[in-house]
Amino acid sequence: MPHISPFAPIDAPKILPVLGVRLNGIACNLKPSGRPDLMLAELPEGTTVAGVFTRSLTTAAPVDWCKSILPKGSARALVVHAGNANAFTGRRGMALVEKSTEAIALRIGCAADNVSIAGTGIIAEPIREEQILGSIPKLVEGLRDDGWELASHSIMTTDTYPKSASRVAEISDQSVTISGIAKGAGMIAPDMATMLCFIFTDAKLDGVILQEILNRVNLKTFSNVSIDGDTSTNDTLLLFATGRIAPKASITSSADPLLHDFEKKLTEVVMDLALQVVRDGEGISKFITVSCHGARTESDAHAIARSIAESPLVKSAMGGGSPNWGRIVMAVGKAGRPISKERLKVWLGPHLMASEGDPNDDVDRVAVQAYMNQPEVSIAVDVGMGEKSATIWTCDLTAAYVEINAAYKT
Amino acid sequence: MPHISPFAPIDAPKILPVLGVRLNGIACNLKPSGRPDLMLAELPEGTTVAGVFTRSLTTAAPVDWCKSILPKGSARALVVHAGNANAFTGRRGMALVEKSTEAIALRIGCAADNVSIAGTGIIAEPIREEQILGSIPKLVEGLRDDGWELASHSIMTTDTYPKSASRVAEISDQSVTISGIAKGAGMIAPDMATMLCFIFTDAKLDGVILQEILNRVNLKTFSNVSIDGDTSTNDTLLLFATGRIAPKASITSSADPLLHDFEKKLTEVVMDLALQVVRDGEGISKFITVSCHGARTESDAHAIARSIAESPLVKSAMGGGSPNWGRIVMAVGKAGRPISKERLKVWLGPHLMASEGDPNDDVDRVAVQAYMNQPEVSIAVDVGMGEKSATIWTCDLTAAYVEINAAYKT
């Protein structure tokens, strides 16, 4: 029986439609299962786009393409293939990107460099180009305003549920919709736009403003989640604004107070998706929040929280419901950032396990064990050096993760 | 049934005795199993000592003690407890170190700061001091010249076999013996003296010379092995020279050619022990050699090899016998060191999987799969930037690793 995340929602959240966006998702047999694996979003003329990509130095062909066209700032379509990442596929990989975007551009009537592309799935296995190119007519014909669920399903790989989120924001007394879809679920590390995440809004916003907002949102959301510390070749976060709802006032800066609610709601959508990705981490049994307080700098706090969140020993202990907080101390020590061993405090949820460098003898071990058996667990440390904090969201390391990744071929 | 490393030797290697060293190992019930967990080595007057320790910032009390006494350069005893690391145990932890070394010093007639101490096992759980202090009379009484196997057994934790190695070296036409013992088996990362490893020789060598040689040997051995990327609070590598065999010529520098054979054989002993530690990595099913060639600097080569060796996705794939070399490309990309995507080459053993940034279509997939099913696997990359290389030895990530560490309490 396949492993299903215990955090999978019973009902998929309702996705609010975004004016001007039409979508479709079909099967082109990149996934051996025959499930949908090719997604298209068509966007109206005037759509602006912003993006954040993996920091990997072995980026996939689709990422290279998107980075090269992003400065143009406009988009008319997004195509996504799942089951094969088209990464490290050399000249053939880039040729396929060029042919795919060209074929879609011809059918919807735009330039190829107005077509964004993303891929996810197995790395370093060439795609037979007829699989994608032969499916494009059907893909374009099936575009529809209510194709959101088709889209969210067709970008999944080892995800055990589709991921979407929507909010309504106010810009100068007008309501705009923000809807996004994302997919996980392994090879996820912070410090970049992680995995595939596509956000659409009907607001009318300049591409430069959109990019500045997206950069800030990314730092607050995807930069703080980690599944296994591995970094994908394909991570892509794209934000499209169809421009169907123009603000009544002129907006010339991303810092304009008129955009506060938009940025707040966009952050909520992206954070919601980022945490959905964590809650569907490969083999997950526990959702873990790791906080580092008392650091000298935010960078130190982030590095220490990440060292805890990515330690295989900490993650294995959490999976076993073991209150083995000594491993948290180990992970603090290995981060290499300034800490005070004499002032170090460690909490498991509400339980102070150690303070002033000494184990807390008064801790209620029965209550701690009951806490560790919960599906959601918080780890916090105070490293006693200053006032800065950071939080990372992650999941545990289980035998199921290993089994999924020992066999993963799709 | 407990997991036993498939690389466990059928017969333990013979340990050559070292003149002047007496050893013992007994049970003091730190291990719930009742197996031996307290080791003592007595050393003659005139013994010099060198050491390398974990780079963790949350070092255990025994490490703090050894670092503080090391500048003295002389030693009369080494005591090691297994099953409890005495790490992050605050003032009580350091008090126990002081009482233990003092009690041993009294019985063998030396100063407490001539007694080295090391610990391994669970972190952050206080030791009841009578467990160790009450066992010291029996521990000292049982010291014997042939106590090597007792010693190597009593420092084990999750190790599935005891680890030892011996060589004979020549210094100015005299034969000296080098014998060592070590223990693993999780929480092991490079860049420092990893785990517990104690080496003894009957050569007469100045402490400063000994330390210079040990630093060089460490860089070639323990600095290049990794189990899971986690860094222990307790890692300790100590080298004791009892001085029973004085060189005929005067030696005043660690670079003296008269010491070449000694350094070579010492490197062999430590490397042998380091690889034994990897071959007994928690839950191991495959022994993996990762090499990075063509890097701009040695540091780059080391960082890239380490990124591959510590990637949970690469390690899971290796465990599953999966030739999923795309994950190797991913790990190269996430290392953040300069590489040429266009010149990147990837090998699985003798099989060139990709070159010039393109998958190799001519590779014999049947032969590759047969290769991946072997118990020992090599991964190599050439990143196309220069002439520097590095090699890391590691093991795979298996469901057994997770299960051991979900439950590990001893």
Interface residues (C-beta under 8 A of the other chain):
Chain A: T54 R55 S56 L57 T58 T59 A85 A87 F88 T89 G90 R91 R92 I122 I123 A124 E125 P126 G186 M187 A189 D228 G229 D230 T231 S232 T233 S311 P312 L313 S316 A317 G319 G320 G321 S322 N324 W325 G326 R327 V329 M330 A331 V332 G333 K334 A335 G336 P338 I339 K341 L344 M353 A354 E356 G357 D358 P359 L397 T398 A399 Y401 V402 E403 I404 N405 A406 A407 Y408 K409
Chain B: T54 R55 S56 L57 T58 T59 A85 A87 F88 T89 G90 R91 R92 I122 I123 A124 E125 P126 G186 M187 A189 D228 G229 D230 T231 S232 T233 S311 P312 L313 S316 A317 G319 G320 G321 S322 N324 W325 G326 R327 V329 M330 A331 V332 G333 K334 A335 G336 P338 I339 K341 L344 M353 A354 E356 G357 D358 P359 L397 T398 A399 Y401 V402 E403 I404 N405 A406 A407 Y408 K409
